[in-house]
Every structure is written in structure tokens, then in C-alpha cells.
Amino acid sequence: MRLLSSLSALAALSLSSLAFAQAEQPTAPAAQAAPTKEPAPAVAMEYALIKTTKGDIVIELDRAKAPITVENFVTYIKDGFFDGTVFHRIVPGFVIQGGGFTPKGEQKKTRAPIANEWQNGLKNKRGTLSMARTNNPNSASSQFFISLKDNDTLDQPISGGAGYAVFGKVIVGMDVVDSIARSPRGSRGPMRDWPVEDVVMTKVEMVAKAEADKLVEAAAKTAETMPKPAAPSAPAAPAKPAEAAPAAPKKEG
């Protein structure tokens, strides 16, 4: 009996040890779900080269802040729409405007107008590109302008209850823009401020960021080798009252 009792106790201890060992074994981890693939980040900036009869202009387009406007502008570029058009309106100290007319003064047929993205946080500063339009805020199509100075008034709801939508800026070639702005002006049909000598956009094309960076670097090196201009003398007192501010860029035609 004593031997049988001992064997029973030993068996109970072995079963207890086995249960403890099983409890201590780590459970297999649950199968993990396959990681979700992150969507490719949206391209924030795109670049284009505007070749003109006065020189080249490189522009940066802010798709992140002006997606509708940039998509519209890029579509016109890829369609070759701007090739052979002119800067048809020049107002010194204000803007140069183009993107809608041939040298003969013929207006090109455009795509449907787009929504006005004037409240995207971008401001009408010197060197920015904005859309020209009528008094209808949502009437912009292909015509655009480059500001020659900080045009803060264009950020206000001054025309049709809205401002003017900025969608990009010049990163190379403001000297070309300023040269265009100095062009003598006349009239072409009913339009005033048309350059006497046509300033033609011979080719407008999209370029990769790497190419845009090279053009920026080349322009910086050229600027380093150029002699620095002498400080301007104090301007003389105006001989006549200052002229009224020019009208906001109006979409012609």
C-alpha cells in the first residue's frame, strides 16, 4: 500500500509539472496583416521653361496649393497652346500679361474656365504667376500675368468679390521679365499696352526638377560674375501728381 501511495503521489506531481510547463510556453504570435502600402506622395512642385524672344524664364508651379490652376496650366503647356503666343499687355511697375493671343492679335480658343483658388495662401508678390480673369471670379482660362512688384491689392476681394489666384513663381529669368516690362507699348485693335515689338513665347515646356535646379545654379553663377550695379541716386521729386494705380489684370477678349 505504501508503495502504491508513493507511485500515485509521483504521478500527480509529474502531471502538475507538465501543466505548469504547458502554461509557461509562449503562444505563437498572431499572424500580422500585410503592411498597407503608403500612397506615393503628391508632387508639390513642378517646373516649366518659357522661351521668349527676350530670353528664357523658368517657373515653379505649386500644385499642392493650387491644384486646379496648375493642372489647367500644365494641360495648356502639354497641348502646345502657349507656343507662338505673345505677352500682349505690359504695365510697367505692375504686371506683364500673356497666354491668349497670337502676334496678329487673334485670340486663341481656350478650354473651359476654372475655379478661382485665390484663398490658397499664396500672395501676389513680385515674380509670382497668377491667372487673369474677368469680373467673374471663376472665368480664368489660359491668360496669366507675372507681377513686377508686390501687388498686395490683388490678394483682396477687389473684383467680383475675390482676389487673383497665384499658382507659381519665377525662379530664373526675372531680368528677362523686367526687360519685357521695359518694352515700348502701343495699341493693337481695342487693346492698350500692347508691345510695339511683339514679345513671343516661342516654346513653353515642362522640365524635370533636376533640369530646373541646373538652370537655377547656372543663373546664380552668371550673377556672381556680373558687375554689381551702382547704388541708385535718390529720385528727383515728381514733376506731376502720381498716376492712379493701374486696373487689375483683366482677361482680354
C-alpha positions as CSV (number, residue, x, y, z in Angstrom):
1,M,0.0,0.0,0.0
2,R,2.8,2.4,0.9
3,L,4.5,1.7,-2.5
4,L,1.2,2.3,-4.3
5,S,0.6,5.6,-2.5
6,S,4.1,6.8,-3.4
7,L,3.6,6.0,-7.0
8,S,0.3,7.9,-7.1
9,A,1.9,10.9,-5.5
10,L,4.7,10.9,-8.0
11,A,2.3,10.7,-10.9
12,A,0.3,13.6,-9.6
13,L,3.5,15.7,-9.3
14,S,4.5,14.8,-12.8
15,L,1.1,15.9,-14.2
16,S,1.2,19.1,-12.2
17,S,4.7,19.9,-13.6
18,L,3.5,19.2,-17.1
19,A,0.6,21.5,-16.7
20,F,2.9,24.3,-15.4
21,A,5.3,23.7,-18.3
22,Q,2.5,24.0,-20.8
23,A,1.3,27.2,-19.2
24,E,4.7,28.7,-19.4
25,Q,5.2,28.0,-23.1
26,P,4.8,31.2,-25.1
27,T,1.9,31.2,-27.5
28,A,2.7,31.7,-31.2
29,P,2.1,35.3,-32.3
30,A,-0.9,36.0,-34.3
31,A,-0.3,36.4,-38.0
32,Q,0.3,40.1,-38.8
33,A,-1.7,41.8,-41.5
34,A,0.4,42.7,-44.5
35,P,1.6,46.3,-44.2
36,T,-0.5,48.7,-46.2
37,K,1.4,50.4,-48.9
38,E,1.7,54.1,-48.4
39,P,0.4,56.1,-51.4
40,A,3.1,57.9,-53.3
41,P,3.4,61.5,-52.1
42,A,1.8,64.0,-54.3
43,V,4.2,66.1,-56.4
44,A,4.1,69.5,-54.7
45,M,6.2,71.5,-57.2
46,E,6.5,71.2,-61.0
47,Y,8.7,73.2,-63.3
48,A,8.4,74.7,-66.8
49,L,10.6,76.7,-69.1
50,I,9.2,79.7,-71.0
51,K,11.4,80.5,-74.0
52,T,10.7,84.0,-75.3
53,T,12.2,86.4,-77.9
54,K,13.7,88.3,-74.9
55,G,15.2,85.3,-73.2
56,D,14.3,82.3,-71.0
57,I,12.1,82.2,-67.9
58,V,12.0,79.2,-65.5
59,I,8.9,78.9,-63.4
60,E,7.9,76.8,-60.4
61,L,4.3,75.7,-60.2
62,D,2.8,75.0,-56.8
63,R,0.4,72.0,-57.4
64,A,0.0,71.4,-53.6
65,K,-1.6,74.8,-53.0
66,A,-3.2,75.5,-56.4
67,P,-4.0,72.0,-57.8
68,I,-6.9,73.1,-60.1
69,T,-4.9,76.1,-61.6
70,V,-1.7,74.1,-62.1
71,E,-3.5,71.2,-63.7
72,N,-5.1,73.7,-66.1
73,F,-1.8,75.5,-66.8
74,V,0.2,72.3,-67.3
75,T,-2.5,70.9,-69.7
76,Y,-2.1,74.1,-71.9
77,I,1.6,73.6,-71.8
78,K,1.5,70.0,-72.9
79,D,-1.0,70.8,-75.6
80,G,1.5,73.3,-77.0
81,F,-1.2,76.1,-76.6
82,F,1.3,78.8,-75.4
83,D,3.8,78.2,-78.2
84,G,3.7,81.3,-80.6
85,T,1.6,83.4,-78.3
86,V,2.6,86.8,-77.0
87,F,2.8,88.9,-73.9
88,H,0.0,91.2,-75.1
89,R,-0.3,93.6,-72.1
90,I,2.6,95.3,-70.3
91,V,2.1,97.8,-67.5
92,P,5.5,98.9,-66.1
93,G,5.7,98.7,-62.3
94,F,2.6,96.4,-62.3
95,V,2.4,93.2,-64.5
96,I,3.2,91.6,-67.8
97,Q,0.3,89.5,-69.2
98,G,0.1,86.9,-71.9
99,G,-1.1,83.4,-72.8
100,G,-4.1,84.2,-75.1
101,F,-3.2,86.0,-78.3
102,T,-1.1,85.4,-81.5
103,P,1.2,88.2,-82.8
104,K,-1.6,89.2,-85.2
105,G,-3.9,89.9,-82.3
106,E,-6.0,86.8,-82.8
107,Q,-7.4,85.3,-79.7
108,K,-6.9,81.5,-79.3
109,K,-9.8,79.2,-78.4
110,T,-9.4,78.0,-74.8
111,R,-10.7,75.2,-72.6
112,A,-13.5,75.8,-70.1
113,P,-12.8,78.3,-67.3
114,I,-11.7,77.1,-63.9
115,A,-12.5,77.8,-60.3
116,N,-10.6,80.6,-58.6
117,E,-8.1,79.4,-56.0
118,W,-7.3,82.9,-54.6
119,Q,-7.5,81.8,-51.0
120,N,-4.8,79.2,-51.2
121,G,-2.3,81.1,-49.0
122,L,-0.1,82.3,-51.9
123,K,0.2,86.0,-52.4
124,N,0.7,88.3,-55.4
125,K,4.3,89.1,-54.7
126,R,7.0,90.2,-57.2
127,G,7.8,87.4,-59.6
128,T,4.6,85.4,-58.9
129,L,2.3,84.0,-61.7
130,S,-1.4,84.5,-61.3
131,M,-4.4,83.9,-63.5
132,A,-6.1,86.8,-65.4
133,R,-9.9,86.8,-65.4
134,T,-13.0,89.0,-66.0
135,N,-15.1,90.4,-63.1
136,N,-16.4,86.8,-62.8
137,P,-14.0,85.2,-60.3
138,N,-14.3,81.8,-61.9
139,S,-13.6,82.9,-65.5
140,A,-9.8,82.2,-65.8
141,S,-8.7,80.0,-68.7
142,S,-5.3,80.5,-70.3
143,Q,-4.2,84.1,-69.7
144,F,-1.8,84.7,-66.9
145,F,0.3,87.5,-65.6
146,I,3.7,87.9,-63.8
147,S,3.8,90.6,-61.0
148,L,6.6,93.2,-61.4
149,K,6.2,94.2,-57.7
150,D,4.4,93.1,-54.6
151,N,0.7,93.6,-55.7
152,D,-0.9,93.2,-52.3
153,T,-4.2,94.7,-53.5
154,L,-4.7,91.7,-55.8
155,D,-4.9,89.5,-52.7
156,Q,-8.1,91.3,-51.7
157,P,-11.6,90.7,-52.9
158,I,-11.4,93.7,-55.3
159,S,-13.1,92.3,-58.3
160,G,-16.2,90.2,-58.3
161,G,-15.8,89.5,-54.5
162,A,-12.5,87.7,-55.0
163,G,-8.7,88.2,-55.4
164,Y,-6.4,86.8,-58.1
165,A,-5.1,83.2,-57.8
166,V,-1.4,82.8,-57.5
167,F,-0.1,79.4,-58.7
168,G,3.6,79.7,-59.2
169,K,6.6,81.9,-59.4
170,V,9.7,82.8,-61.5
171,I,12.8,81.1,-60.2
172,V,15.1,82.1,-63.1
173,G,14.7,85.0,-65.5
174,M,13.3,87.9,-63.6
175,D,15.8,90.0,-65.6
176,V,14.0,88.8,-68.7
177,V,10.6,89.7,-67.2
178,D,12.0,93.2,-66.3
179,S,13.3,93.5,-69.9
180,I,9.9,92.7,-71.3
181,A,8.3,95.2,-68.9
182,R,10.5,98.0,-70.5
183,S,9.2,97.3,-74.0
184,P,7.7,100.3,-75.7
185,R,3.9,100.0,-75.9
186,G,1.2,100.9,-78.2
187,S,-2.3,99.6,-79.1
188,R,-3.5,96.6,-81.0
189,G,-7.1,96.9,-82.0
190,P,-9.1,97.8,-78.9
191,M,-6.3,96.7,-76.6
192,R,-3.9,99.1,-75.0
193,D,-0.4,98.4,-73.5
194,W,0.4,96.0,-76.4
195,P,4.2,96.0,-77.0
196,V,5.2,97.8,-80.2
197,E,7.6,94.9,-81.0
198,D,6.0,91.5,-80.3
199,V,7.4,89.6,-77.3
200,V,6.7,86.0,-78.3
201,M,6.7,82.8,-76.2
202,T,8.4,80.7,-78.8
203,K,8.2,77.5,-76.7
204,V,6.8,76.6,-73.3
205,E,7.6,73.2,-72.0
206,M,7.6,71.2,-68.8
207,V,11.1,70.3,-67.3
208,A,12.2,68.0,-64.6
209,K,13.3,69.3,-61.2
210,A,16.9,68.2,-61.9
211,E,17.0,70.3,-65.0
212,A,15.3,73.3,-63.2
213,D,18.0,73.0,-60.5
214,K,20.7,73.2,-63.1
215,L,19.2,76.3,-64.6
216,V,19.0,77.9,-61.2
217,E,22.6,77.0,-60.5
218,A,23.8,78.3,-63.8
219,A,21.9,81.6,-63.3
220,A,23.5,82.0,-59.9
221,K,27.0,81.5,-61.2
222,T,26.3,84.0,-64.0
223,A,25.1,86.5,-61.5
224,E,28.3,86.1,-59.4
225,T,30.4,87.1,-62.4
226,M,28.3,90.1,-63.3
227,P,29.4,93.5,-62.1
228,K,27.3,94.8,-59.3
229,P,25.2,97.9,-60.3
230,A,26.0,101.2,-58.6
231,A,23.6,102.2,-55.9
232,P,20.8,104.3,-57.4
233,S,20.8,108.0,-56.6
234,A,17.8,109.5,-54.8
235,P,14.9,110.0,-57.2
236,A,14.0,113.6,-58.0
237,A,10.7,114.9,-56.8
238,P,7.9,114.1,-59.2
239,A,7.1,116.9,-61.6
240,K,3.4,115.9,-61.7
241,P,1.0,114.0,-59.4
242,A,1.4,110.3,-59.3
243,E,-0.8,108.4,-61.7
244,A,-3.7,106.3,-60.4
245,A,-3.0,102.6,-59.8
246,P,-3.4,100.5,-62.9
247,A,-6.5,98.4,-63.3
248,A,-6.4,94.8,-62.1
249,P,-5.3,92.3,-64.8
250,K,-8.3,91.7,-66.9
251,K,-8.8,88.7,-69.1
252,E,-8.9,90.2,-72.6
253,G,-11.2,89.1,-75.4
